[in-house]
């Protein structure tokens, strides 16, 4: 049996950062990872570029996590965006900020982020046991025994950082929820957030792969207006892209059959100006060519076809048809009939109930010495680096708190 002070289960961003924080002084920490390599999901974040975090004041960052903002407050203040960037800068990783506020490595390579974490773990003598799937965790008076297929570990504290259920191909298969339940925790049923939406309209499939740089999506549910803006892409089943993923986060718990939504395809152009563009720019130019200056040609053609607007010169389109066209460009109606399954979601909502955790330490209120970090916890944020930031912040706090608990025990 291997003996250690702190055992971290999961070598994703939360687990690796937890181990970095835990391996202080004489404290011994190890990581058990079911995959043959670390950071499988990390390598996919930000389209392989790794959206590390987001710009903004600490309070602005915290507010973005609503309805989980009160829970994340302490860990974000403890290890927020600037401290995270300072950590990577100390390892010579430069970062760049995009107009959206997203922060990426200057190299645009998620693998560079992973390698820095692995190098840091090596410096701090943290051993990662790969290809070891944990079967169970048993609690004893003086600590825990972690049982794997091939070996067992005795530890005074355990940090569970096994991820949620999204992107299961990376190893996030919900094992942490099972361990938490065995140790007395309530699990909030996992569901998909930051997920593409399925629409009733069939024309979306014909536009699969067609993207729009900036849209405004809105709907009303129970008298409450919900909106999201940013890039969007049509899919085989409906719509996806950052604006849609953020929008899905706000309707996941409210989604019912046949939700009517509206998409403003040109939010920066007011209706009266759009009308003038159609009539005044070049009345002899085909309407598709006129509007293709602002939107993908295939999308313009589809909107014209769906609304019986002839694809003729702009000057030949009468006022009634022009009004219809402007209205659809500014208010494209779609009927959302569902969301893609959790396997296609970027993040998981649900998991460890935050009411059962101490947000100042990430320690269980039910089982002393048991800590959680990252996506195993019922916390999610919008697109743009927020979920990765929480993984790092909660991991850091869990590791630091586990060390402090050892000091109290000693």
PAVO-476132 format. One record per residue (C-alpha): chain; x negated, y negated, z negated; residue in one letter. Coordinates in nm, 3 decimals. Layout:
REM PAVO-476132
ATOM  unit       px       py       pz  code
ATOM     A        X        Y        Z     a
...
***
This chain:
REM PAVO-476132
ATOM  unit       px       py       pz  code
ATOM     A    0.000    0.000    0.000     x
ATOM     A   -0.123   -0.348    0.092     x
ATOM     A   -0.111   -0.600   -0.191     x
ATOM     A   -0.076   -0.974   -0.135     x
ATOM     A    0.056   -1.284   -0.307     x
ATOM     A    0.290   -1.400   -0.030     x
ATOM     A    0.428   -1.195    0.257     x
ATOM     A    0.580   -1.377    0.553     x
ATOM     A    0.807   -1.180    0.784     x
ATOM     A    0.799   -1.322    1.138     x
ATOM     A    0.515   -1.487    1.333     x
ATOM     A    0.719   -1.754    1.506     x
ATOM     A    0.664   -2.129    1.448     x
ATOM     A    0.836   -2.121    1.106     x
ATOM     A    0.645   -1.815    0.990     x
ATOM     A    0.307   -1.932    1.113     x
ATOM     A    0.349   -2.276    0.957     x
ATOM     A    0.467   -2.114    0.632     x
ATOM     A    0.150   -1.904    0.629     x
ATOM     A   -0.067   -2.210    0.695     x
ATOM     A    0.089   -2.381    0.393     x
ATOM     A    0.083   -2.067    0.179     x
ATOM     A   -0.281   -1.974    0.231     x
ATOM     A   -0.426   -2.229   -0.009     x
ATOM     A   -0.722   -2.175   -0.239     x
ATOM     A   -0.723   -1.824   -0.376     x
ATOM     A   -0.369   -1.750   -0.262     x
ATOM     A   -0.349   -1.449   -0.032     x
ATOM     A   -0.089   -1.449    0.245     x
ATOM     A   -0.012   -1.208    0.526     x
ATOM     A    0.238   -1.205    0.815     x
ATOM     A    0.428   -0.902    0.942     x
ATOM     A    0.542   -0.933    1.306     x
ATOM     A    0.756   -0.683    1.496     x
ATOM     A    0.619   -0.791    1.836     x
ATOM     A    0.272   -0.717    1.968     x
ATOM     A    0.198   -1.091    1.987     x
ATOM     A    0.290   -1.403    1.790     x
ATOM     A    0.509   -1.695    1.896     x
ATOM     A    0.712   -1.525    2.169     x
ATOM     A    0.998   -1.775    2.143     x
ATOM     A    0.760   -2.068    2.093     x
ATOM     A    0.617   -2.002    2.438     x
ATOM     A    0.962   -2.048    2.595     x
ATOM     A    1.053   -2.376    2.424     x
ATOM     A    1.077   -2.686    2.639     x
ATOM     A    1.062   -2.476    2.954     x
ATOM     A    0.719   -2.344    2.850     x
ATOM     A    0.592   -2.694    2.770     x
ATOM     A    0.687   -2.682    2.397     x
ATOM     A    0.898   -2.978    2.289     x
ATOM     A    0.728   -3.018    1.950     x
ATOM     A    0.946   -3.287    1.798     x
ATOM     A    1.131   -3.613    1.865     x
ATOM     A    1.048   -3.978    1.812     x
ATOM     A    1.238   -4.200    1.571     x
ATOM     A    1.238   -4.301    1.207     x
ATOM     A    1.264   -4.027    0.946     x
ATOM     A    1.621   -4.128    0.868     x
ATOM     A    1.714   -4.122    1.238     x
ATOM     A    1.567   -3.775    1.274     x
ATOM     A    1.756   -3.649    0.968     x
ATOM     A    2.086   -3.799    1.087     x
ATOM     A    2.057   -3.602    1.414     x
ATOM     A    2.101   -3.274    1.223     x
ATOM     A    2.458   -3.352    1.115     x
ATOM     A    2.643   -3.168    0.962     x
ATOM     A    2.326   -3.024    0.806     x
ATOM     A    2.154   -3.359    0.743     x
ATOM     A    2.175   -3.349    0.363     x
ATOM     A    2.017   -3.006    0.350     x
ATOM     A    1.723   -3.089    0.581     x
ATOM     A    1.646   -3.427    0.422     x
ATOM     A    1.383   -3.306    0.177     x
ATOM     A    1.190   -3.080    0.414     x
ATOM     A    1.184   -3.347    0.687     x
ATOM     A    1.051   -3.604    0.440     x
ATOM     A    0.802   -3.348    0.313     x
ATOM     A    0.672   -3.254    0.658     x
ATOM     A    0.828   -3.473    0.926     x
ATOM     A    0.735   -3.558    1.285     x
ATOM     A    0.433   -3.774    1.202     x
ATOM     A    0.279   -3.518    0.965     x
ATOM     A    0.342   -3.249    1.223     x
ATOM     A    0.170   -3.452    1.495     x
ATOM     A   -0.116   -3.535    1.258     x
ATOM     A   -0.158   -3.163    1.194     x
ATOM     A   -0.196   -3.088    1.566     x
ATOM     A   -0.403   -3.401    1.630     x
ATOM     A   -0.652   -3.281    1.367     x
ATOM     A   -0.695   -2.976    1.591     x
ATOM     A   -0.755   -3.199    1.896     x
ATOM     A   -0.412   -3.151    2.052     x
ATOM     A   -0.300   -3.477    2.213     x
ATOM     A    0.071   -3.538    2.271     x
ATOM     A    0.283   -3.744    2.509     x
ATOM     A    0.624   -3.900    2.453     x
ATOM     A    0.879   -3.890    2.735     x
ATOM     A    1.146   -4.155    2.795     x
ATOM     A    1.401   -3.929    2.628     x
ATOM     A    1.202   -3.939    2.304     x
ATOM     A    1.085   -3.579    2.338     x
ATOM     A    0.725   -3.511    2.233     x
ATOM     A    0.515   -3.258    2.426     x
ATOM     A    0.150   -3.147    2.421     x
ATOM     A   -0.044   -3.352    2.672     x
ATOM     A   -0.153   -3.025    2.831     x
ATOM     A    0.215   -2.933    2.883     x
ATOM     A    0.130   -2.582    2.761     x
ATOM     A    0.315   -2.411    2.475     x
ATOM     A    0.031   -2.159    2.461     x
ATOM     A   -0.204   -2.434    2.336     x
ATOM     A    0.029   -2.498    2.041     x
ATOM     A    0.042   -2.129    1.960     x
ATOM     A   -0.337   -2.095    1.978     x
ATOM     A   -0.390   -2.381    1.735     x
ATOM     A   -0.160   -2.212    1.484     x
ATOM     A   -0.339   -1.880    1.529     x
ATOM     A   -0.681   -2.045    1.491     x
ATOM     A   -0.565   -2.217    1.173     x
ATOM     A   -0.438   -1.888    1.031     x
ATOM     A   -0.772   -1.727    1.105     x
ATOM     A   -0.955   -2.010    0.927     x
ATOM     A   -0.731   -1.956    0.624     x
ATOM     A   -0.788   -1.578    0.629     x
ATOM     A   -0.425   -1.494    0.704     x
ATOM     A   -0.397   -1.152    0.862     x
ATOM     A   -0.109   -1.082    1.103     x
ATOM     A    0.010   -0.721    1.118     x
ATOM     A    0.153   -0.682    1.469     x
ATOM     A    0.396   -0.423    1.600     x
ATOM     A    0.525   -0.352    1.249     x
ATOM     A    0.903   -0.359    1.220     x
ATOM     A    1.018   -0.415    0.863     x
ATOM     A    1.284   -0.164    0.757     x
ATOM     A    1.377   -0.299    0.415     x
ATOM     A    1.280   -0.531    0.133     x
ATOM     A    1.315   -0.413   -0.226     x
ATOM     A    1.316   -0.648   -0.525     x
ATOM     A    1.146   -0.553   -0.850     x
ATOM     A    1.092   -0.743   -1.171     x
ATOM     A    0.738   -0.845   -1.080     x
ATOM     A    0.785   -0.897   -0.705     x
ATOM     A    0.885   -0.725   -0.383     x
ATOM     A    0.801   -0.417   -0.181     x
ATOM     A    0.831   -0.458    0.196     x
ATOM     A    0.871   -0.128    0.376     x
ATOM     A    0.773   -0.085    0.741     x
ATOM     A    0.771    0.216    0.970     x
ATOM     A    0.400    0.261    0.925     x
ATOM     A    0.301    0.095    0.598     x
ATOM     A    0.424   -0.090    0.291     x
ATOM     A    0.337   -0.419    0.125     x
ATOM     A    0.360   -0.537   -0.234     x
ATOM     A    0.404   -0.914   -0.274     x
ATOM     A    0.502   -1.156   -0.545     x
ATOM     A    0.696   -1.374   -0.297     x
ATOM     A    0.853   -1.314    0.042     x
ATOM     A    0.930   -1.570    0.314     x
ATOM     A    1.180   -1.453    0.575     x
ATOM     A    1.127   -1.631    0.908     x
ATOM     A    1.264   -1.380    1.155     x
ATOM     A    1.475   -1.618    1.366     x
ATOM     A    1.842   -1.592    1.459     x
ATOM     A    2.013   -1.406    1.742     x
ATOM     A    1.939   -1.632    2.037     x
ATOM     A    1.687   -1.514    2.298     x
ATOM     A    1.670   -1.159    2.152     x
ATOM     A    1.407   -1.066    2.411     x
ATOM     A    1.162   -1.264    2.195     x
ATOM     A    1.231   -1.046    1.891     x
ATOM     A    1.510   -1.252    1.732     x
ATOM     A    1.750   -0.969    1.661     x
ATOM     A    1.902   -1.079    1.330     x
ATOM     A    1.687   -0.860    1.103     x
ATOM     A    1.649   -1.143    0.853     x
ATOM     A    2.025   -1.155    0.802     x
ATOM     A    2.027   -0.785    0.713     x
ATOM     A    1.745   -0.828    0.460     x
ATOM     A    1.918   -1.131    0.306     x
ATOM     A    2.244   -0.940    0.266     x
ATOM     A    2.067   -0.652    0.091     x
ATOM     A    1.918   -0.906   -0.151     x
ATOM     A    2.259   -1.053   -0.232     x
ATOM     A    2.306   -1.331    0.020     x
ATOM     A    2.621   -1.425    0.209     x
ATOM     A    2.574   -1.446    0.585     x
ATOM     A    2.774   -1.697    0.783     x
ATOM     A    2.872   -1.526    1.108     x
ATOM     A    2.620   -1.625    1.378     x
ATOM     A    2.747   -1.805    1.687     x
ATOM     A    2.590   -1.968    1.992     x
ATOM     A    2.491   -2.334    1.995     x
ATOM     A    2.298   -2.524    2.259     x
ATOM     A    2.452   -2.292    2.514     x
ATOM     A    2.577   -2.328    2.874     x
ATOM     A    2.954   -2.357    2.913     x
ATOM     A    3.188   -2.152    3.133     x
ATOM     A    3.443   -2.341    3.343     x
ATOM     A    3.766   -2.235    3.512     x
ATOM     A    3.676   -2.427    3.830     x
ATOM     A    3.520   -2.199    4.090     x
ATOM     A    3.339   -2.475    4.280     x
ATOM     A    3.072   -2.480    4.005     x
ATOM     A    2.930   -2.148    4.126     x
ATOM     A    2.889   -2.286    4.478     x
ATOM     A    2.679   -2.566    4.326     x
ATOM     A    2.465   -2.335    4.109     x
ATOM     A    2.119   -2.489    4.072     x
ATOM     A    2.232   -2.842    4.166     x
ATOM     A    2.132   -3.090    3.897     x
ATOM     A    2.227   -3.447    3.805     x
ATOM     A    1.972   -3.658    3.617     x
ATOM     A    2.214   -3.846    3.395     x
ATOM     A    2.578   -3.779    3.312     x
ATOM     A    2.819   -3.863    3.031     x
ATOM     A    3.038   -3.577    2.910     x
ATOM     A    3.341   -3.652    2.692     x
ATOM     A    3.646   -3.480    2.547     x
ATOM     A    3.898   -3.519    2.268     x
ATOM     A    3.959   -3.244    2.013     x
ATOM     A    4.212   -3.301    1.735     x
ATOM     A    4.204   -3.675    1.802     x
ATOM     A    3.824   -3.685    1.774     x
ATOM     A    3.616   -3.807    2.068     x
ATOM     A    3.306   -3.601    2.139     x
ATOM     A    3.043   -3.713    2.389     x
ATOM     A    2.697   -3.627    2.512     x
ATOM     A    2.466   -3.773    2.777     x
ATOM     A    2.159   -3.665    2.970     x
ATOM     A    2.071   -3.424    3.248     x
ATOM     A    2.312   -3.154    3.366     x
ATOM     A    2.294   -2.860    3.604     x
ATOM     A    2.567   -2.649    3.762     x
ATOM     A    2.547   -2.273    3.699     x
ATOM     A    2.709   -1.958    3.838     x
ATOM     A    2.970   -1.976    3.563     x
ATOM     A    2.999   -2.348    3.491     x
ATOM     A    2.753   -2.608    3.363     x
ATOM     A    2.427   -2.619    3.170     x
ATOM     A    2.133   -2.850    3.106     x
ATOM     A    2.042   -3.072    2.808     x
ATOM     A    2.361   -3.284    2.809     x
ATOM     A    2.577   -2.972    2.817     x
ATOM     A    2.375   -2.792    2.549     x
ATOM     A    2.407   -3.089    2.314     x
ATOM     A    2.777   -3.115    2.397     x
ATOM     A    2.824   -2.745    2.321     x
ATOM     A    2.672   -2.796    1.976     x
ATOM     A    2.954   -3.035    1.887     x
ATOM     A    3.237   -2.814    2.012     x
ATOM     A    3.114   -2.466    1.912     x
ATOM     A    3.327   -2.450    1.598     x
ATOM     A    3.624   -2.616    1.771     x
ATOM     A    3.621   -2.443    2.107     x
ATOM     A    3.958   -2.312    2.218     x
ATOM     A    4.094   -2.189    2.548     x
ATOM     A    4.122   -2.441    2.830     x
ATOM     A    3.939   -2.736    2.679     x
ATOM     A    3.967   -3.033    2.916     x
ATOM     A    3.647   -3.231    2.952     x
ATOM     A    3.546   -3.528    3.166     x
ATOM     A    3.209   -3.582    3.334     x
ATOM     A    3.097   -3.928    3.440     x
ATOM     A    2.845   -3.850    3.713     x
ATOM     A    2.730   -4.211    3.743     x
ATOM     A    2.753   -4.361    3.391     x
ATOM     A    2.522   -4.649    3.480     x
ATOM     A    2.752   -4.774    3.760     x
ATOM     A    3.088   -4.931    3.674     x
ATOM     A    3.395   -4.833    3.883     x
ATOM     A    3.437   -5.172    4.056     x
ATOM     A    3.070   -5.182    4.155     x
ATOM     A    3.088   -4.824    4.283     x
ATOM     A    3.388   -4.919    4.496     x
ATOM     A    3.190   -5.209    4.645     x
ATOM     A    2.891   -4.985    4.713     x
ATOM     A    3.114   -4.753    4.915     x
ATOM     A    3.267   -5.035    5.121     x
ATOM     A    2.989   -5.292    5.148     x
ATOM     A    2.657   -5.106    5.178     x
ATOM     A    2.706   -4.974    5.530     x
ATOM     A    3.064   -4.921    5.647     x
ATOM     A    2.943   -4.727    5.951     x
ATOM     A    2.742   -4.482    5.743     x
ATOM     A    2.898   -4.147    5.654     x
ATOM     A    3.041   -4.149    5.302     x
ATOM     A    2.828   -3.848    5.206     x
ATOM     A    2.511   -4.033    5.310     x
ATOM     A    2.616   -4.343    5.114     x
ATOM     A    2.672   -4.150    4.792     x
ATOM     A    2.374   -3.921    4.842     x
ATOM     A    2.158   -4.218    4.742     x
ATOM     A    2.283   -4.157    4.389     x
ATOM     A    2.385   -3.790    4.371     x
ATOM     A    2.284   -3.459    4.533     x
ATOM     A    2.436   -3.421    4.880     x
ATOM     A    2.593   -3.082    4.803     x
ATOM     A    2.773   -3.229    4.501     x
ATOM     A    2.910   -3.522    4.702     x
ATOM     A    3.031   -3.288    4.976     x
ATOM     A    3.204   -3.064    4.721     x
ATOM     A    3.379   -3.354    4.550     x
ATOM     A    3.502   -3.482    4.886     x
ATOM     A    3.626   -3.135    4.986     x
ATOM     A    3.794   -3.065    4.652     x
ATOM     A    3.979   -3.397    4.663     x
ATOM     A    4.064   -3.396    5.035     x
ATOM     A    3.847   -3.699    5.110     x
ATOM     A    3.735   -3.675    5.477     x
ATOM     A    3.358   -3.688    5.528     x
ATOM     A    3.371   -3.981    5.768     x
ATOM     A    3.218   -4.329    5.775     x
ATOM     A    3.272   -4.527    5.455     x
ATOM     A    3.458   -4.802    5.638     x
ATOM     A    3.721   -4.556    5.763     x
ATOM     A    3.824   -4.437    5.417     x
ATOM     A    4.141   -4.610    5.303     x
ATOM     A    4.188   -4.774    4.965     x
ATOM     A    4.385   -4.484    4.816     x
ATOM     A    4.121   -4.222    4.904     x
ATOM     A    3.843   -4.456    4.794     x
ATOM     A    4.013   -4.495    4.456     x
ATOM     A    4.041   -4.116    4.425     x
ATOM     A    3.675   -4.072    4.509     x
ATOM     A    3.561   -4.334    4.259     x
ATOM     A    3.782   -4.182    3.991     x
ATOM     A    3.640   -3.833    4.042     x
ATOM     A    3.282   -3.958    4.041     x
ATOM     A    3.348   -4.143    3.716     x
ATOM     A    3.582   -3.884    3.567     x
ATOM     A    3.519   -3.537    3.708     x
ATOM     A    3.758   -3.308    3.521     x
ATOM     A    3.651   -2.959    3.419     x
ATOM     A    3.825   -2.694    3.213     x
ATOM     A    3.596   -2.517    2.967     x
ATOM     A    3.721   -2.166    2.900     x
ATOM     A    3.430   -2.047    2.690     x
ATOM     A    3.057   -2.045    2.625     x
ATOM     A    2.787   -1.809    2.743     x
ATOM     A    2.698   -1.534    2.491     x
ATOM     A    2.458   -1.599    2.206     x
ATOM     A    2.183   -1.411    2.395     x
ATOM     A    2.173   -1.706    2.638     x
ATOM     A    2.186   -1.973    2.368     x
ATOM     A    1.886   -2.184    2.274     x
ATOM     A    1.975   -2.172    1.904     x
ATOM     A    2.190   -1.987    1.653     x
ATOM     A    2.448   -2.140    1.422     x
ATOM     A    2.521   -1.932    1.116     x
ATOM     A    2.296   -1.712    0.907     x
ATOM     A    2.184   -1.780    0.551     x
ATOM     A    2.437   -2.002    0.374     x
ATOM     A    2.260   -2.326    0.277     x
ATOM     A    2.473   -2.339   -0.040     x
ATOM     A    2.267   -2.044   -0.162     x
ATOM     A    1.930   -2.212   -0.102     x
ATOM     A    1.741   -2.482   -0.290     x
ATOM     A    1.673   -2.741   -0.021     x
ATOM     A    1.379   -2.882   -0.220     x
ATOM     A    1.191   -2.551   -0.200     x
ATOM     A    1.372   -2.326    0.056     x
ATOM     A    1.391   -2.067   -0.223     x
ATOM     A    1.695   -1.850   -0.275     x
ATOM     A    1.916   -1.949   -0.568     x
ATOM     A    2.008   -1.582   -0.605     x
ATOM     A    1.672   -1.407   -0.585     x
ATOM     A    1.361   -1.564   -0.736     x
ATOM     A    1.056   -1.547   -0.513     x
ATOM     A    1.260   -1.509   -0.192     x
ATOM     A    1.227   -1.795    0.057     x
ATOM     A    1.371   -1.861    0.403     x
ATOM     A    1.254   -2.073    0.697     x
ATOM     A    1.360   -2.164    1.048     x
ATOM     A    1.651   -2.022    1.242     x
ATOM     A    1.745   -1.762    0.981     x
ATOM     A    1.900   -2.054    0.790     x
ATOM     A    2.239   -2.196    0.890     x
ATOM     A    2.089   -2.517    1.030     x
ATOM     A    2.071   -2.634    1.390     x
ATOM     A    1.987   -2.962    1.560     x
ATOM     A    2.037   -3.109    1.907     x
ATOM     A    1.809   -3.056    2.205     x
ATOM     A    1.488   -3.255    2.210     x
ATOM     A    1.250   -3.090    1.965     x
ATOM     A    1.477   -3.099    1.659     x
ATOM     A    1.505   -2.723    1.613     x
ATOM     A    1.132   -2.672    1.645     x
ATOM     A    1.074   -2.957    1.399     x
ATOM     A    1.303   -2.787    1.147     x
ATOM     A    1.118   -2.459    1.197     x
ATOM     A    0.786   -2.628    1.117     x
ATOM     A    0.927   -2.840    0.831     x
ATOM     A    1.116   -2.558    0.659     x
ATOM     A    0.822   -2.322    0.709     x
ATOM     A    0.577   -2.569    0.558     x
ATOM     A    0.804   -2.633    0.258     x
ATOM     A    0.869   -2.262    0.201     x
ATOM     A    0.495   -2.183    0.208     x
ATOM     A    0.405   -2.473   -0.019     x
ATOM     A    0.684   -2.385   -0.263     x
ATOM     A    0.584   -2.019   -0.274     x
ATOM     A    0.233   -2.123   -0.380     x
ATOM     A    0.374   -2.351   -0.649     x
ATOM     A    0.593   -2.068   -0.780     x
ATOM     A    0.284   -1.844   -0.807     x
ATOM     A    0.120   -2.113   -1.019     x
ATOM     A    0.416   -2.117   -1.253     x
ATOM     A    0.420   -1.736   -1.279     x
ATOM     A    0.045   -1.730   -1.351     x
***
